[in-house]
Amino acid sequence: MKELVEVPVERKQKNASPMPYHGWVGPCNQVSLLYEGFGLGDASNYDSVKSFAQLMWPDGHPRFW
């Protein structure tokens, strides 16, 4: 989704997790410059999704709330 890719890197980095590949995984080398991954602990849980959306768009986003 274009809106998520356009979020500033500093904000994406706040989606962190102690578990590998759970949280934001950004471009880390020349081979994977176009790869980004976002991990959500429980995507079927409303509060989890809302928390993620508030982290990415602290001022709100019409599609996510």
C-alpha positions as CSV (number, residue, x, y, z in Angstrom):
1,M,0.0,0.0,0.0
2,K,1.4,3.3,-1.1
3,E,0.4,5.2,2.1
4,L,2.4,2.8,4.3
5,V,5.5,2.9,2.1
6,E,5.4,6.7,2.3
7,V,5.6,6.8,6.1
8,P,8.9,8.2,7.2
9,V,11.6,5.6,8.1
10,E,11.9,7.1,11.6
11,R,8.3,6.3,12.3
12,K,8.5,2.8,10.7
13,Q,11.4,2.0,12.9
14,K,9.1,2.4,16.0
15,N,7.3,-0.7,14.9
16,A,9.9,-2.8,16.6
17,S,9.8,-6.3,18.2
18,P,12.4,-8.4,20.0
19,M,11.3,-11.4,17.8
20,P,13.1,-11.6,14.4
21,Y,11.0,-10.4,11.5
22,H,8.2,-9.2,13.7
23,G,8.0,-5.5,13.3
24,W,9.4,-3.3,10.6
25,V,12.1,-4.8,8.4
26,G,13.6,-2.3,6.0
27,P,16.0,-2.2,3.2
28,C,19.2,-3.6,4.6
29,N,21.6,-4.0,1.7
30,Q,22.0,-3.4,-2.0
31,V,20.1,-6.6,-2.9
32,S,17.0,-5.8,-0.9
33,L,16.6,-2.1,-1.5
34,L,13.0,-2.5,-2.5
35,Y,11.9,-4.8,0.3
36,E,10.0,-3.7,3.4
37,G,8.1,-5.8,5.8
38,F,5.7,-4.9,8.6
39,G,4.8,-7.4,11.4
40,L,1.6,-7.1,13.4
41,G,1.4,-9.2,16.5
42,D,-2.3,-10.0,16.0
43,A,-3.8,-8.6,12.8
44,S,-7.2,-10.0,13.6
45,N,-7.4,-8.0,16.8
46,Y,-8.9,-4.5,16.5
47,D,-6.8,-3.0,19.2
48,S,-3.6,-4.4,17.7
49,V,-4.4,-2.9,14.3
50,K,-5.5,0.4,15.8
51,S,-2.3,0.6,17.8
52,F,-0.3,0.0,14.6
53,A,-2.2,2.6,12.7
54,Q,-1.7,5.2,15.5
55,L,2.0,4.4,15.4
56,M,2.3,4.9,11.6
57,W,-0.2,7.8,11.4
58,P,-0.3,9.7,14.8
59,D,-2.4,12.4,13.3
60,G,-4.9,9.9,11.9
61,H,-5.5,8.3,8.5
62,P,-9.0,8.1,7.0
63,R,-8.7,4.4,5.9
64,F,-7.6,3.2,9.2
65,W,-9.9,4.9,11.7
